[in-house]
Amino acid sequence: MTTNLDLGARCDEHAGEAFQVRCAACDQANRELEQQQADERHQRAIQRNLALGISPHSKPQPIRRLPYRQRR
């Protein structure tokens, strides 16, 4: 089994190949694919945080600790 398979995006000339990036156009296509995937992950994280009540403008709640003698 080949361990160096790279199944990222390819240019039209190298479409369908499962090897390392062949040219600058393949490299650009691969970077665009990775950026698109990163944007999608970011949007999912924002939606997940909003569902948890976390927004970019919210401040964390202060931690209220009990005095040492009351912790026992």
N, C-alpha and C positions, 0 to 999 in steps of 0.2 A: 504494500500500500504506500502510495506517495504521501509524504508528510508535508510537502511544500505547496499544497494546493491553495490557490487564492481565488475564491469564488466571488470576488468583488465585481464592480461594474467594468465594462470594457468599451472601447471605441467601436465603431462599425466595422473596422478592418479586422479586429481581433475578437469580435463577439463570439461567445460560446466557448472560448478557451478557458481552461482551468489551471493556468500557470501564473507565474509572477507577471507583474505589470510589464507590458511590452514597449509602450511608447508614452510620450507626454500626454497624448489625448486620452489614453487609458488611465493614466495617473489622475488627470483632471476629472474624468468621469467617476473614478473611484472616490476622490475627495468630495465630489458633489453628492454622491450616494451616502457617504459617511456623515456629511453635514445635514442632509435630509433626515437621516436616522437620529442624529443628535437632537435636531429640532423637535422631532416627534416625541422622543423621550422627555425632553424639557416640557413640552405641552402636557404630557401625561402626568409629570411631577407637579405641575401647577394645578391641574385639575384635582389630583389626589390631595394636595395641600388645602385647596379651597374646600374640599369635602370634609377635611378635618378641622376647618375653621381657621386655617393659617393663611394669611394674606401677606403680600410683600410689605404692607404698611403697618401690620400689627406688631405690637411690642410683646416680648415674652413676659409672662406673669412672674412677679418677684417670688423668690423662694422664701417661704416663711418657715423658719426652723424653731423648734421648741428649745427653750433654755436647757442646759445640760442636765439639770436636776429633774426636769419633767420628762426627759427621754427614757429614763429607767423604767 
